Each structure stands twice: as C-alpha cells, then as structure tokens.
C-alpha cells in the first residue's frame, strides 16, 4: 500500500483504498447517515416492533379472523412495517425540495382517493364508509393519506411568500388560501362520515397555523368556528347513529354496558387488571378470552396494559415522546418555514391521534376508531406514519451542518 499527498490531504491507495474511502464517505459529517435523526428512527421502529408483539397476542387465538393461521396478522403487520419503511426511505431520497415541488400532485391525488370512497369503490368497515377494498384481504383508508396531502399543501401555501422573502409571517390572504386547501379533504371525509379523521384534520390545521406564525386572531376564530360547527353537525343529523351512541356512552359510561359501552368497559377492565408489571406477554386473560373487540387495531393499547402493565405502557408513551421530541427539534431547526410547518403538522397529527387512541381506552375520550400511531395493525396507518417519518428526516437532512 502506498500513500501520497494530494491537495494537502492524505490519499490512500492500494487494495483496501476504495472500501476505506466508501467508509469515510459513510461516516463523514455531511453524509446522510450522520445527518439522519437516529433517535427518531429507532423510537419509531421500536414502537412498530412492540406493536407487532401486541397484535400477535391479540389475534393468535381468534381463528375466525386469522383463518386458522395464528401468525396471520403478525406477518401482515411486519409486511406493512417493511413497506412503510420503504416509503419513508423513498421520501427521504426524493428530498425536501423536490417534495415541495410535487406537493400539489400529492394533495390532488389524496383528494381523488377520498372521493373514490364515495363512489362504488368505497366500502363500509365497522360502520364507517371510509375504505377501499383491494381484494385478497387488503384495503386502504384514504383519509390517512389525506392527512399527508393536507399538511404538504398547507405548508406550501403558508410558506410561499415568507420563504420568498416577501414577508416575515403569512398574511391573511395566505392563511385564507391555506384554509380553503384544508377544507376540501375535510368536507369529503365528513361526507363519509369519518369523525375520527375529521378531528385529527382539525388539529393538523391548528398545528400548521401555529407553526407558521399566523395571527392568533385566526386561531381564536377557528376555535369558535369549530365549536359552532360541532353544534351544526350534531343538529343537522350528519353523524351516523353508531357515532351518536359512542358519544352518549362516553358522556354516561353506565349507559348500555352490554351494548354501546361494552368496548370501553372491557378496555378499562383489561388495562386495570395488568397492575404494575402486567400478567406477562401472551398471558392476558382478557386478551386471550377475546373480551375486547378490535383489539389489534383501535384497542391495541389494552393488550399492553394487561400484559405489560403500567411499566410497559410507560415504555410506549416514552417512545412516542421521543418521536414528538425529535419532531419538535426538527421543526425548530428547519432551514425554511415550509419545513417548520410540515413538521408542525406532523407533530399535531401524531400527538393528538395518540392521545385520542389511548384516551378512549381509558374512558377519558370518546371512541372514534383512530389507530395508535406505529403500534396498531393497519396498512394505511402504518404507511402514512412512516411517510411522515421520512418527511421529518428529509427536513433534518437538508439543514446546515452548523445547526
């Protein structure tokens, strides 16, 4: 092996030169490997793998759902995870600037998917007409991708004049245009109706506006309009009867404990029976006895509460906290307002959806059918949250080295 000096730097040649050079590029300070937010990536992966164990525990004995294969849902959950990671990696490779350019197409595509639900392609699952069945046991919920399209489109509109150097904060015109952009998918989702997704979308709108630095008068006005909208929706009879029953059971837990209130009642029993350390993974009596419906999706947190106990639930909450902490850091250090708004929308989305999902299992929030991000079984949800991770990583990677 020989060595020589070139342009004041040591250049290594010989048999192992190319491999060493490749390794140096990999660990260089400006390489994507070094600039990746590893706590965020590892926390999201940890949540997804914990979810795989919980999904397996909840479904291995449900032969009517698994068609006699106890690993049916486990295998599909892991496939969903791999596909989600690939989508997230593809988002990073596409890059933040190119993603900004294709944001209108992502938005239009997500709206078209939402509209397809209202066509003969749409199907009703668990009372909500918000699915498109693909066949072979696969289906998608376009509302999950509608959240991504809405975040990207709102960020593009709100940040356009600010990032161009024309203004310091979004003006009233930009905010009005962004709200119109958000209104389109929300109206389509309301027509399904998917109340849980509407709640998340409202929170996303608030998160994007707060991250953009828009006038607080807009925030106050939207809060008032939202309260008025809730009254109008209730009085206009937009909600389905099963949704009204869920709110009634939330307001009065003792109402119809064998019917509408059955899910939340059994969920609290399962979580409460776990105690500090739980009954042990795969040893939950409530889970094994199949007392909690939809336990692999909406009520997956009850498996953690019963089998992993208070400590296991704290681990899940801790990992969700790491995801949100790193997302907040990425939002704060973003190189442009567009990146800050995208990260802010994602933070609002994941934080509220996690709170709503866990809250409904504890009886402090109404049952809305929202999955627990990264943990619950479901392809659309898994794909969407991993695309969100990819968006966060792409925002981080493009920031200056000194940040």
TORDOVO-575574 format. One record per residue (C-alpha): z, y, x. Coordinates in steps of 0.25 Angstrom, whole numbers, padded with zeros to 4 digits, always signed. Each point is the difference from the previous one (the first is absolute). Last residue first. Example, Ala and Ser with C-alpha at 12.3 -4.5 7.8 and 13.67 -1.06 7.14 Angstrom:
! residues 2
+0029-0004+0055 +0002-0014-0006 
END
This chain:
! residues 403
+0052+0095-0110 -0004+0002+0015 -0011-0011-0002 -0007+0008-0011 -0001-0007-0014 -0012-0009-0003 +0008-0013+0001 +0011+0005-0010 -0010+0003-0011 -0007-0013+0002 +0013-0008+0000 +0004+0007-0014 -0013-0004-0006 +0001-0014+0005 +0014-0001-0006 -0006+0005-0013 -0011-0011+0001 +0012-0009+0001 +0006+0005-0012 -0013-0001-0008 -0004-0014+0004 +0014-0006-0003 +0000+0007-0014 -0014-0005-0003 +0004-0014+0005 +0013-0003-0007 +0013-0006+0003 +0011+0010+0002 +0005+0003+0014 -0009+0011+0007 +0003+0010-0011 +0009-0005-0012 -0009-0002-0011 +0000+0009-0013 +0001-0007-0013 +0006+0012-0007 +0015-0005-0004 +0008+0013-0002 +0009+0005+0012 +0015-0002+0003 +0000-0015-0005 +0002-0006+0014 -0014-0007-0001 -0006+0013-0005 +0006+0008+0011 -0006-0009+0011 -0014+0002-0006 +0002+0015-0003 +0006+0003+0014 -0011-0008+0007 -0011+0007-0008 +0006+0014+0002 +0001-0002+0015 -0013-0006+0002 -0008+0010-0008 +0008+0012+0005 -0002-0004+0014 -0015-0003-0002 -0002+0014-0006 +0007+0007+0012 -0008-0008+0010 -0013+0004-0007 +0005+0015-0001 +0004+0000+0015 -0013-0006+0004 -0008+0011-0007 +0009+0011+0005 -0004-0003+0014 +0005-0006+0013 +0010-0008-0007 +0014+0000+0007 +0008+0002-0013 -0008-0009-0008 +0001-0011+0011 +0015+0002+0001 +0002-0001-0015 -0009-0013+0000 +0009-0006+0011 +0013+0003-0009 -0007-0006-0012 -0004-0013+0007 +0014-0001+0007 +0007+0002-0014 -0008-0011-0006 +0005-0009+0012 +0014+0005-0003 -0001-0003-0015 -0005-0014+0003 +0011-0002+0010 +0010+0006-0010 -0004-0010-0011 +0002-0012+0010 +0015+0006+0003 +0002+0001-0015 -0003-0015-0002 -0012-0008+0006 -0002-0010-0011 +0005+0008-0013 -0004+0014+0004 -0013-0004+0008 -0005-0008-0012 +0004+0012-0009 -0009+0009+0008 -0012-0009-0004 +0001+0006-0014 -0013+0006-0002 -0009-0010+0007 +0006-0014+0004 +0011+0001-0010 -0009+0002-0012 +0010-0006-0009 +0015-0002+0005 +0006-0012-0005 -0008-0010+0008 +0011-0009+0003 -0003+0000+0015 +0001+0015-0001 +0013+0001-0008 +0005-0011+0009 -0003+0006+0013 -0001-0010+0011 -0014+0002+0006 +0006+0010+0010 +0015+0000+0000 +0010+0003-0012 +0001+0014+0004 +0008+0007+0012 +0008+0011-0007 -0001-0005-0015 -0012-0007-0005 +0004-0001-0014 -0001+0014-0003 -0015+0000+0004 -0003-0012-0009 +0008+0005-0012 -0006+0014+0001 -0014-0006-0001 +0004-0009-0011 +0004+0013-0009 -0012+0008+0005 -0010-0011-0005 +0007-0004-0013 +0001+0015-0005 -0013-0001-0008 +0004-0014-0006 +0013-0008+0002 +0008+0013+0003 -0006+0007-0012 +0007+0013+0002 +0013-0001+0009 -0007+0008+0011 -0002+0012-0009 -0008+0011+0006 -0007-0010+0009 -0003-0009-0012 -0006+0011-0008 -0009+0004+0012 -0005-0015+0001 -0002+0000-0015 -0009+0012+0001 -0008-0007+0011 -0001-0012-0009 -0005+0008-0012 -0011+0007+0008 +0001+0014+0004 -0010+0010-0005 +0008+0002-0013 -0002+0015+0000 +0015+0003-0001 +0003-0007+0013 -0012+0005+0007 +0003+0015-0005 +0015-0002+0005 -0004-0005+0014 -0011+0011+0001 +0011+0011-0003 +0008-0006+0011 -0012+0000+0010 -0004+0014-0004 +0014+0005+0004 +0000-0008+0013 -0015+0005+0003 +0005+0015-0003 +0011-0001+0010 -0009-0007+0011 -0011+0011-0002 +0011+0011+0001 +0004-0006+0013 -0013+0005+0006 -0008-0010+0008 +0006-0004+0014 -0010-0012+0000 +0011-0011+0002 +0007+0005-0013 -0014+0000-0008 -0003-0014+0006 +0014-0006-0004 -0001+0006-0014 -0014-0006-0002 +0006-0013+0005 +0012+0000-0009 -0010+0002-0012 -0008-0012+0005 +0012-0009+0001 +0004+0003-0015 -0014-0002-0004 +0000-0014+0007 +0012-0004-0007 -0005+0005-0014 -0013-0008+0001 -0007+0002-0013 -0012-0003+0001 -0003+0015-0005 +0011+0005+0009 -0007-0006+0012 -0013+0007-0003 +0007+0013-0003 +0007-0001+0014 -0013-0003+0007 -0006+0013-0005 +0013+0009+0001 +0001-0001+0015 -0013+0007+0003 +0004+0010-0010 +0013+0002+0007 -0007+0002+0013 -0009+0011-0006 +0011+0007-0005 +0008+0000+0013 -0013+0005+0007 -0001+0011-0009 +0014+0004+0001 -0001+0001+0015 +0004-0011+0010 +0008+0005+0011 -0003+0008+0013 -0014+0004-0004 -0014+0001+0005 +0002-0008+0013 -0009-0012-0004 +0012-0009-0001 +0006+0009-0010 -0013+0002-0008 -0002-0015-0002 +0015-0005+0000 +0002-0001-0015 -0014-0005-0003 +0000-0011+0010 +0015-0004-0002 -0003-0001-0015 -0012-0009+0003 +0008-0009+0010 +0012-0002-0009 -0008-0002-0013 -0009-0011+0007 +0013-0007+0005 +0007+0000-0013 -0013-0005-0007 +0000-0012+0009 +0013-0005-0007 -0005+0004-0013 -0012-0009+0002 +0009-0013-0003 -0008-0011+0006 -0002-0015-0004 -0001-0013+0006 +0003-0014-0006 -0014-0005+0003 -0006+0011-0009 -0001+0015+0003 +0010+0005-0011 +0000+0015-0001 +0014+0005-0004 +0006+0012-0007 +0001-0004-0014 +0016-0002+0001 +0007-0009-0009 +0003-0010+0010 -0014-0001+0005 -0011+0006-0008 -0015-0001+0005 -0010+0010+0003 -0015-0004+0003 -0003+0004-0015 +0002+0014+0004 +0013+0008+0001 +0003-0007+0013 -0014+0004+0005 +0005+0015-0001 +0011-0003+0010 -0010-0006+0010 -0009+0013-0002 +0012+0009+0003 +0002-0008+0013 -0014+0001+0004 +0000+0015-0003 +0012+0002+0008 -0005-0008+0012 -0013+0007+0000 +0007+0013+0000 +0009-0004+0011 -0012-0004+0009 +0000+0012+0009 +0016+0000+0001 -0001-0015+0004 -0010+0004+0011 +0011+0010+0006 +0011-0010-0001 -0006-0011+0007 -0009-0012-0005 +0007-0009+0010 +0014+0004-0007 -0006-0004-0014 -0006-0013+0005 +0014-0003+0006 +0006+0002-0014 -0011-0008-0007 +0003-0011+0010 +0015+0001-0002 -0002-0001-0015 -0009-0012+0001 +0010-0007+0009 +0011+0003-0010 -0008-0004-0012 -0003-0014+0007 +0016-0001+0002 +0002+0003-0015 -0010-0010-0004 +0006-0011+0009 +0014+0003-0005 -0005+0000-0015 -0006-0014+0001 +0011-0006+0009 +0006-0008-0011 -0013-0006-0004 +0001-0006-0014 -0009+0010-0007 +0009+0011+0006 +0002+0007-0013 +0004-0012-0009 +0007-0006+0012 +0010+0011+0002 +0009-0007+0011 -0006+0007+0012 -0002+0013-0007 +0013+0009+0002 +0003-0006+0014 -0015+0001+0005 +0000+0015-0005 +0013+0003+0007 -0005-0007+0013 -0013+0008-0001 +0007+0013-0003 +0008-0001+0013 -0013-0001+0007 -0005+0012-0007 +0012+0008+0003 +0000-0004+0015 -0015+0004+0001 +0003+0014-0006 +0012+0001+0009 -0008-0004+0012 -0012+0009-0002 +0009+0012-0003 +0009-0003+0012 -0013-0001+0008 -0006+0013-0002 -0013-0002+0007 -0002+0010+0011 +0002-0010+0012 -0010-0010-0006 -0010+0011-0004 +0000+0004+0015 +0004+0014+0004 +0012-0004+0009 -0008-0011+0006 +0005-0014-0003 -0013-0006-0005 -0008+0008+0010 +0009-0006+0011 -0002-0014-0005 -0015+0002+0000 +0000+0005+0014 +0009-0012+0004 -0010-0010-0006 -0012+0007+0006 +0006+0000+0014 +0005-0014+0001 -0011-0006+0009 -0002+0013+0008 +0001+0015-0001 +0012+0009-0002 -0002+0015+0000 +0011+0009+0004 -0002+0014-0004 -0004+0013+0007 -0014+0000-0005 -0003-0014+0005 +0010-0007+0011 -0003-0014+0004 +0006-0014-0002 -0005-0013+0004 +0004-0014-0005 
END
